[in-house]
Amino acid sequence: MTSLNTIIQILIAILTILLGVFVIVRPTAIYNFTGLSANGVRGITEIRAIFGGLFVALGAAPIMLNSPAAYKMLGIVYIGIAVTRIGSMVSDPCFERSNLISLLSETVFGVLLLLL
């Protein structure tokens, strides 16, 4: 039987994949949330590759490897993003709602993956 911890880990990985797929399919839609916009098709390719492909791979790797260490690595990635975001929010200063939502989700996902 699958434990609740395993289900949470898999759900976070699937959410990571879904975010990546969404960005691949609708790269210009992230402008409303992140403020990032592409200057032409080259920029669209970068958004798809980095924000889409990378997140698909990050979410898929722990599922494919079926390894507790891989889920921990995904947790470390989320904590790294959150810590960088905090530093940027303070230095830039940018405490917009979308930044706070991203920070909350990254922190929760990271902590859960590291603790489970």
C-alpha positions in Angstrom: 0.0 0.0 0.0 1.2 3.5 -0.9 1.8 5.8 2.1 0.4 9.3 2.4 4.0 10.6 2.2 4.6 8.9 -1.2 1.3 10.2 -2.5 2.2 13.8 -1.5 5.6 13.4 -3.1 4.1 12.1 -6.4 1.5 14.9 -6.4 4.1 17.6 -6.0 6.1 16.0 -8.8 3.0 15.8 -11.0 2.1 19.5 -10.3 5.7 20.4 -11.3 5.2 18.5 -14.6 1.8 20.1 -15.2 3.3 23.6 -14.7 6.0 22.8 -17.2 3.5 21.4 -19.7 1.3 24.5 -19.3 4.2 26.8 -20.1 5.2 24.7 -23.1 1.7 24.9 -24.5 1.0 28.5 -23.5 4.3 30.3 -23.1 2.9 33.8 -23.3 0.3 33.1 -20.6 3.0 33.3 -17.9 3.3 37.1 -18.5 0.3 37.8 -16.4 1.7 35.9 -13.5 5.5 36.4 -13.7 5.8 39.7 -15.7 8.1 37.9 -18.1 7.5 38.5 -21.8 9.2 37.2 -24.9 10.7 39.5 -27.4 10.0 37.4 -30.5 10.1 33.7 -31.2 13.6 33.2 -29.7 12.2 34.4 -26.4 9.2 32.1 -26.7 11.6 29.2 -27.3 13.6 30.1 -24.1 10.4 30.3 -22.0 9.2 26.9 -23.3 12.7 25.3 -22.8 13.6 26.7 -19.4 10.2 27.2 -17.6 8.5 24.4 -19.5 11.0 21.7 -20.3 13.0 22.1 -17.2 10.0 21.8 -14.9 8.7 18.7 -16.8 12.1 17.1 -16.4 12.4 18.1 -12.7 9.0 16.6 -11.9 9.4 13.5 -14.1 12.8 12.5 -12.8 11.8 11.5 -9.2 8.8 9.5 -10.6 10.9 7.8 -13.2 13.8 7.1 -10.8 11.4 6.0 -8.0 14.0 7.1 -5.5 13.6 9.0 -2.2 16.9 10.9 -3.1 15.3 12.2 -6.3 12.3 13.6 -4.4 14.7 15.2 -1.9 16.6 16.7 -4.9 13.3 18.2 -6.2 12.8 19.6 -2.7 16.3 21.2 -2.7 15.5 22.8 -6.1 12.3 24.3 -4.7 14.1 25.6 -1.6 16.8 27.0 -3.8 14.2 28.9 -5.9 12.5 30.1 -2.8 15.7 31.4 -1.1 16.7 33.2 -4.3 13.2 34.7 -4.6 13.3 36.0 -1.1 16.7 37.6 -1.7 15.4 39.2 -5.0 12.2 40.3 -3.4 14.1 42.2 -0.7 16.8 43.6 -2.9 14.6 44.7 -5.7 12.0 45.3 -3.6 9.0 43.4 -5.2 6.4 42.0 -2.9 3.7 41.6 -5.5 1.0 39.0 -4.9 2.3 36.6 -7.6 5.7 36.7 -6.0 4.2 35.8 -2.6 2.1 33.0 -4.0 5.2 31.6 -5.8 7.3 31.9 -2.6 4.6 30.1 -0.6 4.2 27.2 -3.0 8.0 26.8 -3.5 8.6 26.8 0.3 5.7 24.4 1.0 6.7 22.0 -1.8 10.4 22.2 -0.8 9.8 21.6 2.9 7.4 18.8 2.3 9.7 17.0 -0.1 12.7 17.4 2.3 10.8 16.2 5.3 8.9 13.2 3.8 
